């Protein structure tokens, strides 16, 4: 079975074409096959294999220092 971009989007694999392009270039997503001048399709098996083998750990979120507080010292009023 061949999947088009709209199928990948409907299945929740990817949300937009920019992300898909980044995944192909940087994260090993299968490049698919050109089936027409403006059409690309992917094998369902190769997409499922990529999903099964991709890392699932999330990046650690750095702890925010919080919002700045007022200075601890009180100014002396005369």
C-alpha positions in Angstrom: 0.0 0.0 0.0 1.3 3.5 -0.9 0.7 6.5 1.3 0.5 10.1 0.1 1.2 13.2 2.2 -2.5 13.6 3.0 -2.5 10.0 4.3 0.5 10.6 6.5 -1.2 13.7 7.9 -4.5 11.9 8.5 -2.7 9.1 10.4 -1.0 11.7 12.6 2.5 10.9 11.4 3.3 14.5 10.4 1.5 17.8 10.4 3.1 19.8 7.6 5.4 19.5 4.6 8.2 21.5 6.1 8.5 19.0 9.0 8.4 16.1 6.6 11.2 17.6 4.6 13.3 18.1 7.7 12.7 14.5 8.8 13.8 13.3 5.4 17.0 15.4 5.4 18.0 15.1 9.1 16.2 12.2 10.8 16.2 9.3 8.3 12.6 9.4 7.3 12.2 7.4 4.1 12.4 9.7 1.0 9.6 8.0 -0.7 9.1 7.7 -4.5 8.1 10.3 -7.0 4.9 9.0 -8.7 4.3 12.2 -10.7 5.7 15.7 -11.2 4.3 16.9 -7.9 3.4 13.6 -6.2 5.4 11.6 -3.7 4.3 8.4 -2.0 5.7 6.2 0.7 5.4 2.5 1.3 3.3 1.9 4.4 5.8 -0.7 5.6 8.8 1.7 5.4 6.9 4.4 7.3 5.9 1.9 10.0 9.5 0.7 10.2 10.8 4.2 10.7 8.1 5.0 13.3 9.1 1.8 15.2 12.8 2.5 15.1 12.9 6.2 15.8 14.0 7.4 19.3 11.1 8.1 21.6 13.0 9.9 24.5 12.3 13.6 24.7 14.9 16.2 25.2 15.3 17.4 28.8 13.6 20.8 29.3 16.0 23.2 30.9 14.7 24.6 34.2 13.6 28.2 33.8 15.1 30.6 36.4 11.7 32.1 36.9 10.8 35.7 36.6 13.1 38.3 38.1 12.3 39.3 41.7 12.7 42.6 43.4 16.0 43.3 45.1 16.2 41.8 48.5 17.5 45.0 50.1 15.1 47.8 51.1 16.2 51.3 50.3 16.3 53.6 53.3 14.0 56.5 53.2 15.0 59.6 55.0 
